Each structure stands twice: as structure tokens, then as C-alpha cells.
Amino acid sequence: MKRQVSLEEISDGRLYTANDLVKADCGGCQGCSACCRNMGTSAVLDPMDVFRMEQGLGMDFDALLTKGLELNVSDGLILPNLRMTGEAEACAFLNPDGRCGIHPYRPGVCRLFPLGRYYEESGFRYFLQIHECPKNRSKIKVRKWLDTPELSKYEAYIQDWHFFLERVQKAVGEEDEALRRNACLYLLKTFFRAPYDTSKDFYGQFYERLEQASGIFGA
């Protein structure tokens, strides 16, 4: 989800790579679940997030929508996000002790926090959000903080998914609501509802779908 603010307003003014040290380590968030509450619809998921959760919970996408996901408009397209529940507006996967119930297969947006991604023409770098986390944090290498296998491959995937969605938004425009609705239904079916083979590599399956979808949207 894009934020309509300047980098100076929300960050320490620096941009980081995966090999940089950043003051992001919150020591396991002991006694705190602030970042798992009051997120509205901002915790938007990508196809790999859903793939991980399907593996971890043994559920398909439609079952996940009954468990803790929902669909909302994000930057003009309908995409899944983590659902907030109850008076405390807590993530549906937060357990009664205030701990993450899906931590081993938590989404990328959760692994990233309190970092964000700053996209440039050639890709993205990371930035530290300075107003989002109340914990006293220590320095950690970005790569270690993200806790994601094959990070270079993952970063390339995140970049490709981001710029693909931007091209789809441009291709469908804002005037034709029927075209936009059909595009959203196609994206949900192709990248989220159609099951991935959890015994096979995710990236190969994703890029097959991306190639097909790019041809359809001219993206």
C-alpha cells in the first residue's frame, strides 16, 4: 500500500540495503503487540504471503478468508489483507497472549516492520519508520531482520510484483469500472485463488502466472 507522505516525515532520512545495519530489532516484541493492532486494511498481502499461510495452516485461499484475511481495495485494485477484529482491532491471528499465532509463516509486511520499502526506477531500498514502533530497538542487519530464505530471489519477486501491479493499474485506468472489476477478479483468481503446488518451488509457479497475466494486460 502506497503512503502519500514524504520520506522525511516518516523515516530517519536514510535508505538501506539488505546488508546494512538498521535500528529495527525489538527483542522479540516481548510484552508488546502494538504493531498487530489498529492496522485497518493496510497489511496488504502478496501471493507468496498467501502461499506460506496455505502451507502453514493447511488451508486454501477461500478458507483463509474465513480465518483471518479479507479483501479490500488497495491502490485501486482488490487485494487480500490481514483482518483486524474485536474492540481492540487486533490481527485475527494474534493469540490471547498477544503473540503471533502464525509467526513461522507470517506475511512479508510483518517481517518487514518497522521497515518500509522505498521504490525507485530500478528497484527498491528499505527505510526505517520512526513513528510506528514504541519499543527501544537495537541494530540488526536488514537481511537477518527480514528472516526470509533466498532473500535476493525474494527481493526480485517483490519488485516484479510491485511494478506489475502498477502497470495493471495504468492499463485498466480509472474510467471503466467494469474493466477494473474484471481485472481485479482475474488477479484474485490467477494469483491467489488458483492453488499453488506446495510441494514445488513457489517462484517458478508465480512467474508462469505473471507471464500469462502480463500478456493479457500488456503489462
C-alpha positions, -999 to +999 in steps of 0.1 A: +000+000+000+014+034-011+017+061+015+011+097+004+037+112+027+073+123+022+102+101+033+114+129+056+082+128+076+083+091+085+119+079+084+153+086+098+163+100+064+184+071+053+179+043+027+192+008+035+201-023+016+198-059+028+234-058+041+231-026+061+226-024+099+194-007+110+179+000+144+149-023+139+154-052+164+127-050+190+139-080+210+111-103+201+084-078+210+080-093+245+050-077+262+040-057+231+017-063+202+011-027+192+021-034+156-006-061+153-034-038+162-053-009+146-038-015+112-071-011+093-067-026+058-030-016+054-014-051+060-018-060+023-006-094+012+012-106-019+009-141-035+039-155-016+023-145+017-008-165+009+013-194-003+032-195+030+000-193+050-017-221+029+014-243+037+015-234+074-023-236+081-032-263+056-059-241+041-067-228+007-073-192-001-111-192+004-106-209+038-081-183+048-108-156+041-129-172+068-099-175+092-082-141+092-080-125+058-103-101+039-105-084+006-102-046+002-093-020-024-056-011-023-043+015-047-072+009-070-070-030-070-088-056-048-061-074-028-062-095+004-051-081+037-049-092+073-082-087+091-085-067+123-111-080+148-128-070+181-129-038+200-091-038+202-089-040+164-063-068+167-050-090+139-072-121+136-040-143+140-030-127+173-034-152+202-049-144+236-014-138+250-008-111+224+016-132+204+016-140+167-002-173+160+014-177+126+049-164+133+069-191+113+048-182+082+039-146+089+035-123+059+062-102+044+047-070+057+051-083+093+087-095+087+095-060+073+080-039+101+092-013+113+110-010+080+093+000+048+102-001+011+111+029-010+106+022-047+128+037-073+130+031-111+155+003-108+140-014-077+137-005-040+156+001-009+145-001+028+137+028+052+132+029+089+098+041+101+104+062+132+069+068+145+055+033+142+071+012+170+072+021+207+099-004+216+135+006+222+153-011+193+188-023+187+208-026+155+205-056+133+214-064+097+184-059+074+189-093+059+187-110+093+157-090+104+137-100+073+142-137+082+135-147+046+152-176+027+168-168-007+165-131+000+178-119-033+153-140-051+125-128-028+135-091-033+134-096-071+099-112-068+087-083-046+100-058-071+084-076-100+050-079-083+050-042-073+058-029-108+034-054-124+005-041-102+015-005-112+013-015-149-021-031-144-034+000-127-022+021-156-036-004-182-072-005-167-073+032-160-099+048-137-128+055-161-141+020-169-154+004-137-164-028-155-128-032-169-113-026-135-136-050-118-128-078-143-091-071-139-094-074-101-113-107-104-087-120-128-058-111-105-075-127-075-082-159-094-048-161-111-025-152-082-045-161-051-074-184-056-058-208-081-039-232-058-001-234-059+016-268-056+031-265-021+055-294-029+071-272-056+091-240-057+068-210-054+088-187-077+086-208-108+048-211-104+044-174-098+065-164-128+045-187-151+013-168-140+030-135-142+040-141-178+004-151-187-011-121-169+014-097-184+004-108-219-033-102-211-028-067-197+000-057-220+019-052-188 
